[in-house]
Amino acid sequence: MRALVSALSGALFGLGLLVSGMTDTARVQGWLDVAGHWDPTLAFVLGGAVLPMVLVWRIAARRRLALLGAPIPPMPEQVIDARLIGGSALFGAGWALAGFCPGPALATLGWSGLGGTVFVLAMIGGMLLHQALLRRRAVLAA
Amino acid sequence: MLWNHIPQAWAYGLAGGLMIAAAAALLLLVNGRILGASGILGGVVDGTGAGNLGERLAFLAGLIGLPAAAVAVTGAPAVHASHDLVLMALAGGLVGLGTRMANGCTSGHGVCGMSRFSARSIVATLVYLAAGMVVFFLARHLLGVI
């Protein structure tokens, strides 16, 4: 049941990305191109997603458990450190160069061609690199 | 009608955004999980999500499968993915490393975190937006590499 809900959510997310136009890297890069031909579409996508979610979080806050029994995820510890800021800066740089963030890169994997496939494989590589760096730090700290 | 004056792309953006919210609401209220594309994939890649691997794979199957099936029927809209494979490898690597360091991307921090007023997510979103705009400016207008 949980897997079925996850699959439905993933499918709806993918369809939303497709409908919103965020699967077009040129449109995403247009949003970042504040000094050129700026395209504000992404603000409508983000607004359309964030505003209803404010209400959803209010509903979630009134219940301790989700419908299938898992706890509602607690607010993460509010650590604002170099990892958060540095990581977000690296992510923003990659996002700008390709016009892809993780969701749209995955959603278009079926037809984005060699460039899209290379991006996703390299993204997985970057995630493995992160894991290797964490391990190395743990070894050095021990 | 006001609607007639809104560019079509903005209306589609809003409609797609609402669908993204519905997807995030479904995952949160039914499964008790946060919809974050980099977190869901990252947990599969580095093994930290081994405890709920099935859910993660199901989400990814839906995310990759339904758009692929939809465009097989409607025709594929342009992705405009760059053919510069070195650039795409560099960009993908930065996105993978950066989102794991920061624990989230546009969906996890931008949609789910900002909407619960998480300061971490608001800072992350402002930083990747600013970095994206600066790097785009440098790469497109100054260096001309994209």
Interface residues (C-beta under 8 A of the other chain):
Chain A: R2 A3 L4 V5 S6 A7 L8 S9 G10 A11 L12 F13 G14 L15 G16 L17 L18 V19 S20 G21 M22 T23 D24 T25 A26 R27 Q29 L32 D33 V34 A35 G36 D39 P40 T41 L42 A43 F44 V45 L46 G47 G48 A49 V50 L51 P52 M53 V54 V56 W57 I59 A60 L65 A66 L67 L68 G69 A70 P71 I72 P73 M75 P76 Q78 V79 I80 R83 L84 I85 G86 G87 S88 A89 L90 F91 G92 A93 G94 W95 A96 L97 A98 G99 F100 C101 P102 G103 A105 L106 A107 T108 L109 G110 W111 S112 G113 L114 G115 G116 V118 F119 V120 L121 A122 M123 I124 G125 G126 M127 L128 L129 H130 Q131
Chain B: A9 W10 A11 Y12 G13 L14 A15 G16 G17 L18 M19 I20 A21 A22 A23 A24 A25 L26 L27 L28 L29 V30 N31 G32 R33 I34 L35 A37 S38 L41 G42 V45 D46 G47 N52 G54 E55 R56 L57 A58 F59 L60 A61 G62 L63 I64 G65 L66 P67 A68 A70 V71 A76 P77 A78 V79 H80 A81 S82 H83 D84 L85 L87 M88 A89 L90 A91 G92 G93 L94 V95 G96 L97 G98 T99 R100 M101 A102 N103 C105 T106 S107 H109 G110 V111 C112 M114 S115 R116 S118 A119 R120 V123 A124 T125 V127 Y128 L129 A130 A131 G132 M133 V135 F136 F137 A139 R140 H141 I146
